Amino acid sequence: MSNAQFAPLPPKEAIKFFKSKGYAFSFDWHDVWKEEHAIAFTVAKAASIDILQDIRGELQKSLEQGLTFESFKKNLKPILCQKGWWGKAVQTDPLTGEEKEVMLGSNRRLETIWRTNMDMAYAAGNWQHYEDTKKTHPYLKYHCMNLPTSRAQHRAWDGIVLPVDDPWWDTHTPPNGWRCKCWLQQVSRNAVTTGKVKVSKRPVDEFELYHNKRTGDVTRVPKGIAPGFDYNVGKARARAYTPPPLGGVPETVQNSLTQLPPLPKPSKLPQNAILPDNLDDSQYISAFLKEFGGSVGKTVFFEDKAGDMMPINEDLFLSRNKNVKANKFGRGPYMLLLANGLKDPDEIWLQWVRINSGQWVLKKRYFKIWAGKDGSHCLTIFDKSQDGWVGTTTFVPKEGKTQEAKDTYFNKYRDGLLLYKK
């Protein structure tokens, strides 16, 4: 794209493209590759939903309000510092199991995140405009900024004019690398027919083999294009438009029953896992907190199987009006099962939900199946979102239920993006 200072008016198609993305979690920028970025928003090493939502929210604000990078950094940096996502840290590479010292947030990383996401969103939005207007403007002209930092091949492409439908644009639509400032200009049919602009011969590209060690893919990349940028984000954007539920939220890889992984094997129901039904709220709360090494008045921080940190204290059981709700819906006796379902779930799913304010937020669902000695089964669900949490434990009758019926019942609660599987 041309510059870091973008148009003051909200770019409708660029915003639409950005909003349409789901989420993906990655350790290395190679993990989410090429066209996958048109479907999913990701920031390498940001394994927390909250961190991804914070970064994405500020990027979307930059698009909608035409903010500069400095405004983006000013708004986001304090949030990331407060949540501990800043500077160096030791993380486990999920691909190799190796512990590595990695850079989380930094001023330079924020600039790269901001610039790349802005460039890609504008490129996708611009391409939609090129497609919509190619009847009168069927050609595109490549422009290189010809700065001291411009790549030699990008300088060589400066001034090339080709039809919008030419396959050369499938791999050469800017940005063509990190911090690439090249851009495209539409050319009218009239400018070509009157001889004001001449159509170029398609360049003959040299190719280099690139091996993505994270995914195993080996691809031919045109010389001058940075690996991972050799695709047209505007054409790939169509894959990001999966039908939104209730017409208002980007999907996060929703699954049909035929796409679901096999159900996890039920865990044995622990002895004395179900508490007496005549305890008071304080006793149920204490039993839950004890499972995490906590107690009333003592906050502990729990790291779940997906790597997210969660404060555990008695405030979990207070409503917005500060009313105690430990035994709400009769869940008090199942506090130990809820705690164990949170600590050691069979699966963790991400789903989009609409809260009372009408805002869409990500919900994390902890899913666990238990099996009793008598052959009965129960399901523990713990749902957590920015709006709070809901925990339920339901029993499936032993008699009169085929295995197929039980599986169908359990699968009703498995939906969205599978974040963790035991």
Order of alpha helices (4+ residues) and beta strands (2+ residues): alpha-beta-beta-alpha-alpha-beta-beta-alpha-beta-alpha-beta-alpha-beta-alpha-beta-beta-alpha-beta-alpha-beta-beta-alpha-beta-beta-beta-beta-alpha-beta
